[in-house]
């Protein structure tokens, strides 16, 4: 049986990242969170995506300790929240993340949103790589102009840009910019935060392939070469979200998806939390 959880991309620093991971946004109940993460790791997930603002680092730390999996086989991503983007605050936030996750290093840390202090935050991340605290660094919610600016000043190129990306927000300009600079694209909100059930084109494809609407969205992102981090609060969905290897969207299906009127479900990166 094909297991997409074993598949990886090679980042621009020659390190690997799993193509599929577990998103943990809103996973704040300790008992439920620990059990869900353990179920995901048992199912084969190795990428776990979190953030300082999610307030679940300690839940993830406990789940990891209770699983029989080697640290080197896990890929942990976190993000530095907006209020900590000034240089000294970012340095402190990196150490706090390490302490809360009870890890010697983090595989990937991202600048969570492109605030006005984003470049100070990124400088702190570059230093964290040099200090061995972080293996890879990247950004989240960066638009084309944010990426171009960063590329012009950074010492270490971002390996990834995690953006709102789904069949109703194809975000092609940002995707093309990332490809131009050999930066991987990671999709958040891939299932449109539940709104996929309301979109006729997605419902039609779900019926055609006898799949759920979330699976259609995940297949679309996977087929486009994006890292995907579906989140769920239900252990049964942990496996279901990976069952997207046995069908392929054809050109006609892609044209149908491209006919969806685009809309942003999350905040506008150019006008958020400055």
C-alpha positions as CSV (number, residue, x, y, z in Angstrom):
1,X,0.0,0.0,0.0
2,X,1.2,3.5,-0.8
3,X,1.8,5.6,2.3
4,X,2.2,9.3,1.5
5,X,3.4,9.8,5.1
6,X,6.7,8.3,4.0
7,X,7.2,10.8,1.2
8,X,9.4,13.8,1.5
9,X,10.5,16.9,-0.3
10,X,14.1,18.2,-0.3
11,X,14.4,21.8,0.8
12,X,16.8,24.3,-0.6
13,X,19.2,23.6,2.3
14,X,19.3,19.9,1.2
15,X,17.4,18.8,4.3
16,X,14.1,16.8,4.0
17,X,10.6,17.6,5.1
18,X,7.6,15.2,5.0
19,X,5.1,16.0,2.3
20,X,2.2,15.5,4.8
21,X,2.0,16.5,8.5
22,X,-0.3,17.2,11.3
23,X,-1.7,20.7,11.9
24,X,-2.4,21.5,15.6
25,X,-4.1,24.8,15.5
26,X,-6.8,25.0,18.3
27,X,-5.5,21.7,19.8
28,X,-5.4,23.0,23.4
29,X,-7.2,20.3,25.4
30,X,-4.3,18.4,27.0
31,X,-5.9,15.0,27.2
32,X,-7.5,15.1,23.7
33,X,-4.4,16.7,22.2
34,X,-2.0,14.2,23.6
35,X,-4.2,11.3,22.4
36,X,-4.6,12.8,18.9
37,X,-0.9,13.5,18.4
38,X,-0.1,10.0,19.6
39,X,-2.6,8.5,17.2
40,X,-1.1,10.5,14.4
41,X,2.5,9.4,15.2
42,X,1.3,5.8,15.5
43,X,-0.4,6.2,12.1
44,X,3.0,7.3,10.6
45,X,2.9,11.1,10.8
46,X,6.3,12.6,11.4
47,X,5.7,16.3,10.7
48,X,4.0,18.2,13.5
49,X,3.1,21.8,12.9
50,X,2.6,24.2,15.8
51,X,3.2,27.8,16.8
52,X,3.8,29.8,19.9
53,X,0.4,31.4,19.7
54,X,-1.3,28.0,19.6
55,X,-0.3,27.4,23.3
56,X,0.1,23.7,22.9
57,X,3.9,23.2,22.9
58,X,3.7,21.4,26.2
59,X,0.9,19.1,24.9
60,X,3.1,18.2,22.0
61,X,6.1,17.6,24.3
62,X,4.1,15.2,26.4
63,X,2.8,13.3,23.4
64,X,6.3,12.9,21.9
65,X,7.6,11.5,25.2
66,X,4.8,9.0,25.4
67,X,5.5,7.7,21.8
68,X,8.1,5.2,20.9
69,X,9.7,7.3,18.1
70,X,13.2,8.6,17.8
71,X,13.7,12.4,17.9
72,X,15.6,12.3,14.6
73,X,12.6,10.7,12.9
74,X,10.3,13.6,13.8
75,X,10.0,17.0,12.1
76,X,8.7,19.7,14.4
77,X,7.7,23.1,13.1
78,X,6.9,26.1,15.2
79,X,6.4,29.8,14.5
80,X,7.2,33.1,16.3
81,X,4.2,35.2,17.0
82,X,3.9,38.8,15.9
83,X,4.4,40.5,19.3
84,X,7.8,38.8,19.5
85,X,9.2,39.9,16.2
86,X,11.6,42.5,17.5
87,X,15.2,41.1,17.6
88,X,15.6,40.6,21.3
89,X,12.0,39.3,21.8
90,X,12.5,36.9,18.9
91,X,15.7,35.5,20.5
92,X,13.9,34.9,23.7
93,X,10.9,33.4,21.9
94,X,13.2,30.8,20.2
95,X,14.5,29.7,23.6
96,X,11.0,29.6,25.0
97,X,9.8,27.4,22.2
98,X,12.7,25.0,22.8
99,X,12.0,24.8,26.5
100,X,8.3,24.3,26.1
101,X,8.8,21.5,23.5
102,X,11.6,20.1,25.7
103,X,13.8,19.7,22.6
104,X,17.5,20.3,21.9
105,X,16.6,21.7,18.5
106,X,13.7,22.6,16.3
107,X,13.5,21.3,12.8
108,X,11.9,24.4,11.4
109,X,10.8,27.8,12.8
110,X,8.9,30.4,10.8
111,X,8.1,34.1,11.1
112,X,4.4,33.7,11.6
113,X,3.2,36.9,9.8
114,X,5.0,39.6,7.9
115,X,4.8,42.4,10.5
116,X,6.9,45.5,10.3
117,X,9.6,43.9,12.5
118,X,9.7,40.7,10.4
119,X,13.3,41.3,9.3
120,X,14.5,41.6,12.9
121,X,12.8,38.3,13.6
122,X,14.4,36.7,10.6
123,X,17.8,37.8,11.7
124,X,17.3,36.1,15.1
125,X,16.3,33.0,13.2
126,X,19.4,33.0,11.1
127,X,21.5,33.3,14.3
128,X,19.6,30.4,15.8
129,X,20.6,28.3,12.8
130,X,24.2,29.2,13.4
131,X,23.9,28.4,17.1
132,X,22.4,24.9,16.3
133,X,19.1,25.7,17.9
134,X,17.2,25.4,14.6
135,X,17.8,23.3,11.6
136,X,15.8,25.2,9.0
137,X,14.0,28.6,8.9
138,X,11.2,30.0,6.8
139,X,8.3,32.3,6.7
140,X,4.5,32.2,6.8
141,X,1.9,34.3,5.1
142,X,4.4,36.2,3.0
143,X,3.2,37.8,-0.1
144,X,5.3,38.3,-3.2
145,X,6.8,41.7,-2.1
146,X,7.7,40.3,1.3
147,X,9.6,37.4,-0.2
148,X,11.4,39.6,-2.7
149,X,12.5,41.9,0.1
150,X,13.7,39.1,2.3
151,X,15.7,37.4,-0.5
152,X,17.5,40.7,-1.1
153,X,18.8,41.0,2.5
154,X,18.9,37.5,4.1
155,X,22.0,35.4,4.7
156,X,20.0,32.2,4.8
157,X,17.3,31.7,2.3
158,X,13.9,30.6,3.7
159,X,13.2,27.0,2.9
160,X,9.4,27.4,3.0
161,X,6.5,29.8,2.9
162,X,3.4,28.6,4.7
163,X,0.4,30.4,3.3
164,X,-3.4,30.2,3.1
165,X,-3.8,28.0,0.1
166,X,-6.8,26.0,-1.1
167,X,-9.0,25.4,-4.1
168,X,-10.8,28.7,-3.4
169,X,-7.5,30.7,-3.0
170,X,-5.0,29.4,-5.5
171,X,-2.6,32.3,-4.6
172,X,-0.7,31.8,-7.9
173,X,1.4,34.9,-7.7
174,X,2.9,33.9,-4.3
175,X,3.3,30.3,-5.5
176,X,5.2,31.4,-8.6
177,X,7.4,33.7,-6.6
178,X,8.3,30.8,-4.2
179,X,9.1,28.5,-7.1
180,X,11.3,31.2,-8.7
181,X,13.4,31.3,-5.5
182,X,13.3,27.5,-4.9
183,X,11.2,28.0,-1.7
184,X,8.8,25.2,-0.9
185,X,5.1,26.2,-0.5
186,X,3.1,24.9,2.4
187,X,-0.7,25.1,2.5
188,X,-2.7,26.0,5.6
189,X,-6.4,26.1,5.5
190,X,-6.3,23.5,2.8
191,X,-9.9,22.4,3.5
192,X,-11.0,26.0,3.6
193,X,-11.7,25.7,7.4
194,X,-14.7,23.5,6.7
195,X,-16.2,25.7,3.9
196,X,-15.2,23.0,1.3
197,X,-18.5,21.3,2.1
198,X,-20.4,24.3,0.7
199,X,-18.6,24.7,-2.7
200,X,-20.4,23.0,-5.5
201,X,-17.3,22.3,-7.6
202,X,-15.7,20.4,-4.7
203,X,-18.9,18.6,-3.9
204,X,-19.1,17.5,-7.5
205,X,-15.6,16.1,-7.4
206,X,-16.2,14.3,-4.1
207,X,-19.1,12.5,-5.6
208,X,-17.2,11.7,-8.8
209,X,-14.3,10.0,-6.9
210,X,-16.3,8.7,-3.9
211,X,-14.1,10.8,-1.6
212,X,-14.9,13.4,1.0
213,X,-14.7,17.1,0.2
214,X,-11.6,17.5,2.5
215,X,-9.9,14.7,0.6
216,X,-10.5,16.5,-2.7
217,X,-8.9,19.7,-1.3
218,X,-5.9,17.8,0.1
219,X,-5.4,15.9,-3.1
220,X,-5.4,19.2,-5.0
221,X,-2.7,20.6,-2.8
222,X,-0.7,17.4,-2.7
223,X,-0.9,17.1,-6.5
224,X,0.4,20.6,-6.8
225,X,3.5,19.8,-4.8
226,X,2.6,21.7,-1.7
227,X,3.4,20.5,1.8
228,X,0.0,19.9,3.6
229,X,-0.7,19.9,7.3
230,X,-4.4,18.9,7.7
231,X,-5.7,19.4,11.2
232,X,-8.5,17.6,12.9
233,X,-9.8,17.0,16.4
234,X,-10.9,13.5,15.6
235,X,-8.4,10.5,15.6
236,X,-10.5,8.8,12.9
237,X,-9.8,11.6,10.5
238,X,-6.1,11.4,11.1
239,X,-5.9,8.4,8.8
240,X,-8.7,9.5,6.5
241,X,-6.8,12.7,5.6
242,X,-3.9,10.6,4.2
243,X,-6.1,8.4,2.0
244,X,-5.6,10.5,-1.1
245,X,-3.2,8.4,-3.1
246,X,-5.6,6.2,-5.0
247,X,-7.1,8.8,-7.3
248,X,-5.8,11.7,-9.4
249,X,-7.5,14.9,-10.4
250,X,-7.3,15.3,-14.2
251,X,-7.2,18.4,-16.4
252,X,-11.0,18.7,-16.5
253,X,-11.1,18.5,-12.7
254,X,-8.4,21.2,-12.4
255,X,-10.4,23.4,-14.7
256,X,-13.5,22.9,-12.6
257,X,-11.5,23.9,-9.4
258,X,-10.1,26.9,-11.2
259,X,-13.7,28.1,-11.9
260,X,-14.2,28.6,-8.1
261,X,-14.4,32.3,-7.3
262,X,-11.3,33.0,-5.2
263,X,-11.7,34.3,-1.6
264,X,-9.4,34.7,1.4
265,X,-10.8,32.9,4.5
266,X,-8.1,34.1,6.8
267,X,-6.5,37.5,7.6
268,X,-5.0,39.7,4.9
269,X,-1.2,39.4,5.3
270,X,-0.7,43.0,4.3
271,X,-3.1,44.3,7.0
272,X,-2.8,41.9,10.0
273,X,-1.6,42.6,13.5
274,X,0.9,45.4,12.9
